[in-house]
Amino acid sequence: MDRNERRWAALRADRDLLERAARWLRDDAVRSGYAGLSHQHVTFALALILDELARHLPDLDEGVRWQAVQSSRVLLGEQLDSPAVRRTRRR
């Protein structure tokens, strides 16, 4: 797999993650509404933001993309990237 294919595969994986997090937020807002809780509109707004970020992922600043991915992982209870692990390119 060449560098460009790896980049697109990483973008697809990140987009899937953001879309799953947005879907979870929407589902949670609906569940909260049935439970009688208020302010679901805030949750729906956050889901829309994640949808937009996912849609424009290739054009995002790397820091914004990284933060969106990490926040989505926290929301979904998935493992975070460890800052202690340094990623290097293979040659």
PyRosetta script that sets phi, psi and omega in degrees:
from pyrosetta import init, pose_from_sequence

init()
pose = pose_from_sequence("MDRNERRWAALRADRDLLERAARWLRDDAVRSGYAGLSHQHVTFALALILDELARHLPDLDEGVRWQAVQSSRVLLGEQLDSPAVRRTRRR")
pose.set_psi(1, 126.7)
pose.set_omega(1, -179.0)
pose.set_phi(2, -83.6)
pose.set_psi(2, 175.2)
pose.set_omega(2, -174.5)
pose.set_phi(3, -59.3)
pose.set_psi(3, -42.5)
pose.set_omega(3, -179.6)
pose.set_phi(4, -65.4)
pose.set_psi(4, -41.0)
pose.set_omega(4, 177.9)
pose.set_phi(5, -64.9)
pose.set_psi(5, -38.6)
pose.set_omega(5, 177.8)
pose.set_phi(6, -65.2)
pose.set_psi(6, -39.6)
pose.set_omega(6, 178.6)
pose.set_phi(7, -61.2)
pose.set_psi(7, -46.5)
pose.set_omega(7, -179.2)
pose.set_phi(8, -68.0)
pose.set_psi(8, -34.7)
pose.set_omega(8, 176.6)
pose.set_phi(9, -65.4)
pose.set_psi(9, -40.8)
pose.set_omega(9, 177.8)
pose.set_phi(10, -65.6)
pose.set_psi(10, -40.8)
pose.set_omega(10, 177.6)
pose.set_phi(11, -62.7)
pose.set_psi(11, -42.6)
pose.set_omega(11, 178.7)
pose.set_phi(12, -62.7)
pose.set_psi(12, -41.6)
pose.set_omega(12, 179.7)
pose.set_phi(13, -65.2)
pose.set_psi(13, -42.3)
pose.set_omega(13, 178.9)
pose.set_phi(14, -66.9)
pose.set_psi(14, -40.9)
pose.set_omega(14, 178.3)
pose.set_phi(15, -62.2)
pose.set_psi(15, -42.4)
pose.set_omega(15, 177.7)
pose.set_phi(16, -60.3)
pose.set_psi(16, -42.3)
pose.set_omega(16, 179.5)
pose.set_phi(17, -61.7)
pose.set_psi(17, -48.0)
pose.set_omega(17, 179.9)
pose.set_phi(18, -63.0)
pose.set_psi(18, -39.6)
pose.set_omega(18, 178.5)
pose.set_phi(19, -66.4)
pose.set_psi(19, -37.9)
pose.set_omega(19, 177.0)
pose.set_phi(20, -66.3)
pose.set_psi(20, -39.3)
pose.set_omega(20, 178.7)
pose.set_phi(21, -65.4)
pose.set_psi(21, -41.4)
pose.set_omega(21, 177.9)
pose.set_phi(22, -63.7)
pose.set_psi(22, -42.3)
pose.set_omega(22, 178.6)
pose.set_phi(23, -62.7)
pose.set_psi(23, -41.1)
pose.set_omega(23, 178.7)
pose.set_phi(24, -63.2)
pose.set_psi(24, -42.5)
pose.set_omega(24, 178.4)
pose.set_phi(25, -60.8)
pose.set_psi(25, -44.9)
pose.set_omega(25, 179.4)
pose.set_phi(26, -63.0)
pose.set_psi(26, -43.9)
pose.set_omega(26, 178.7)
pose.set_phi(27, -62.5)
pose.set_psi(27, -40.0)
pose.set_omega(27, 179.6)
pose.set_phi(28, -66.3)
pose.set_psi(28, -37.8)
pose.set_omega(28, 178.3)
pose.set_phi(29, -63.6)
pose.set_psi(29, -40.4)
pose.set_omega(29, 178.3)
pose.set_phi(30, -64.8)
pose.set_psi(30, -45.0)
pose.set_omega(30, 178.3)
pose.set_phi(31, -60.7)
pose.set_psi(31, -40.3)
pose.set_omega(31, 179.7)
pose.set_phi(32, -65.0)
pose.set_psi(32, -37.5)
pose.set_omega(32, 177.8)
pose.set_phi(33, -63.0)
pose.set_psi(33, -41.9)
pose.set_omega(33, 177.6)
pose.set_phi(34, -66.0)
pose.set_psi(34, -28.4)
pose.set_omega(34, 179.6)
pose.set_phi(35, -82.6)
pose.set_psi(35, -3.1)
pose.set_omega(35, 178.0)
pose.set_phi(36, 88.5)
pose.set_psi(36, 8.7)
pose.set_omega(36, 179.1)
pose.set_phi(37, -80.7)
pose.set_psi(37, 154.2)
pose.set_omega(37, -178.8)
pose.set_phi(38, -106.3)
pose.set_psi(38, 177.5)
pose.set_omega(38, 176.5)
pose.set_phi(39, 72.4)
pose.set_psi(39, 29.3)
pose.set_omega(39, 176.5)
pose.set_phi(40, -64.8)
pose.set_psi(40, -24.2)
pose.set_omega(40, -178.8)
pose.set_phi(41, -61.2)
pose.set_psi(41, -30.5)
pose.set_omega(41, 177.3)
pose.set_phi(42, -68.1)
pose.set_psi(42, -42.3)
pose.set_omega(42, 179.1)
pose.set_phi(43, -64.7)
pose.set_psi(43, -42.2)
pose.set_omega(43, 177.9)
pose.set_phi(44, -63.9)
pose.set_psi(44, -37.1)
pose.set_omega(44, 178.2)
pose.set_phi(45, -63.8)
pose.set_psi(45, -42.0)
pose.set_omega(45, 177.6)
pose.set_phi(46, -63.7)
pose.set_psi(46, -39.0)
pose.set_omega(46, 177.3)
pose.set_phi(47, -62.4)
pose.set_psi(47, -40.4)
pose.set_omega(47, 178.4)
pose.set_phi(48, -64.4)
pose.set_psi(48, -38.1)
pose.set_omega(48, 177.3)
pose.set_phi(49, -62.4)
pose.set_psi(49, -45.4)
pose.set_omega(49, 178.0)
pose.set_phi(50, -62.2)
pose.set_psi(50, -38.9)
pose.set_omega(50, 177.1)
pose.set_phi(51, -60.2)
pose.set_psi(51, -44.3)
pose.set_omega(51, -180.0)
pose.set_phi(52, -66.6)
pose.set_psi(52, -42.1)
pose.set_omega(52, 177.6)
pose.set_phi(53, -61.2)
pose.set_psi(53, -42.9)
pose.set_omega(53, 179.4)
pose.set_phi(54, -62.8)
pose.set_psi(54, -39.1)
pose.set_omega(54, -178.7)
pose.set_phi(55, -65.5)
pose.set_psi(55, -32.6)
pose.set_omega(55, -175.2)
pose.set_phi(56, -111.4)
pose.set_psi(56, 23.3)
pose.set_omega(56, -174.7)
pose.set_phi(57, -53.3)
pose.set_psi(57, -44.0)
pose.set_omega(57, -178.1)
pose.set_phi(58, -62.0)
pose.set_psi(58, -24.3)
pose.set_omega(58, -176.3)
pose.set_phi(59, -97.2)
pose.set_psi(59, -3.0)
pose.set_omega(59, -177.0)
pose.set_phi(60, -73.8)
pose.set_psi(60, 149.3)
pose.set_omega(60, 169.2)
pose.set_phi(61, -59.3)
pose.set_psi(61, 141.1)
pose.set_omega(61, -176.7)
pose.set_phi(62, -58.9)
pose.set_psi(62, -36.6)
pose.set_omega(62, 179.2)
pose.set_phi(63, -66.2)
pose.set_psi(63, -40.6)
pose.set_omega(63, 178.2)
pose.set_phi(64, -66.2)
pose.set_psi(64, -43.3)
pose.set_omega(64, 178.4)
pose.set_phi(65, -60.9)
pose.set_psi(65, -47.0)
pose.set_omega(65, -179.4)
pose.set_phi(66, -58.9)
pose.set_psi(66, -45.5)
pose.set_omega(66, -178.4)
pose.set_phi(67, -65.9)
pose.set_psi(67, -40.1)
pose.set_omega(67, 178.4)
pose.set_phi(68, -63.2)
pose.set_psi(68, -41.7)
pose.set_omega(68, 179.9)
pose.set_phi(69, -66.1)
pose.set_psi(69, -46.0)
pose.set_omega(69, -179.2)
pose.set_phi(70, -63.7)
pose.set_psi(70, -42.5)
pose.set_omega(70, 179.2)
pose.set_phi(71, -63.4)
pose.set_psi(71, -39.3)
pose.set_omega(71, 178.4)
pose.set_phi(72, -65.7)
pose.set_psi(72, -39.4)
pose.set_omega(72, 177.6)
pose.set_phi(73, -63.4)
pose.set_psi(73, -41.7)
pose.set_omega(73, 177.9)
pose.set_phi(74, -61.7)
pose.set_psi(74, -46.5)
pose.set_omega(74, -179.2)
pose.set_phi(75, -58.4)
pose.set_psi(75, -40.5)
pose.set_omega(75, -177.5)
pose.set_phi(76, -89.1)
pose.set_psi(76, -2.7)
pose.set_omega(76, 179.2)
pose.set_phi(77, 74.0)
pose.set_psi(77, 27.0)
pose.set_omega(77, 179.2)
pose.set_phi(78, -95.7)
pose.set_psi(78, 162.0)
pose.set_omega(78, -176.8)
pose.set_phi(79, -65.7)
pose.set_psi(79, 136.3)
pose.set_omega(79, 177.6)
pose.set_phi(80, -86.3)
pose.set_psi(80, 156.6)
pose.set_omega(80, 171.1)
pose.set_phi(81, -66.2)
pose.set_psi(81, 135.0)
pose.set_omega(81, 178.8)
pose.set_phi(82, -84.3)
pose.set_psi(82, 125.6)
pose.set_omega(82, 177.9)
pose.set_phi(83, -67.3)
pose.set_psi(83, -16.3)
pose.set_omega(83, -180.0)
pose.set_phi(84, -79.1)
pose.set_psi(84, -17.7)
pose.set_omega(84, -179.4)
pose.set_phi(85, -92.2)
pose.set_psi(85, 119.1)
pose.set_omega(85, 179.6)
pose.set_phi(86, -91.8)
pose.set_psi(86, 129.7)
pose.set_omega(86, 179.3)
pose.set_phi(87, -96.6)
pose.set_psi(87, 130.5)
pose.set_omega(87, 177.7)
pose.set_phi(88, -127.0)
pose.set_psi(88, 154.0)
pose.set_omega(88, 178.6)
pose.set_phi(89, -78.6)
pose.set_psi(89, 142.0)
pose.set_omega(89, 174.1)
pose.set_phi(90, -84.0)
pose.set_psi(90, 146.8)
pose.set_omega(90, 177.6)
pose.set_phi(91, -113.6)
pose.dump_pdb("model.pdb")
